Amino acid sequence: MLLQISKYLIYKVRSIVVTLKNQSNAICLCPLDGVIETIGKKWSLLIVNEIGNHGSLRYNDFLEELKGISPSTLASMLKELQKEDIISREAFNEIPPRVEYTLTKRGRELRMAIIPLLTWATKKGNFKMHCSCSLLKK
């Protein structure tokens, strides 16, 4: 059902963009196809931001930083972000095994692209800081 709604919304947005074709401020959203389903999910941008804040993170570090994410959701999101070439996974041949996640070039570009959105959202003024980033002084 959610997939049908998502496809319908993408169709409606494309229809609107096409009807605005002759206007100079019209924007084509076609490049977002495929990516929007990934970055539009609740944890995606939070994961990208956490990696950006820390440089690289291990699986358990995500669970500590992102309070409320389930292990299965985290695993699923990490796989999706890898598939979209937003993050990379590096497994080290050590005992015990170690895996680290870092941002790819696309991931770093995405992180830089969301900064204006964050700036815009903070102007709203009525938000509550609720992140648990260990880098922020409480």
Buried (B, 14 or more C-beta within 10 A) or exposed (E): EEEEEEEEEBEEBBEEBEEEEEEEEEEEEEEEEEBBBBBEBEBBBBBBBBBBBBEEBEBEBBBEBBEEBEEEBBEEBBEBBBEBEBBBEEEEEEEEEEEBBBBBEBBBEBBEEBEEEEEEEEEEEEEEEEBEBEEEEE
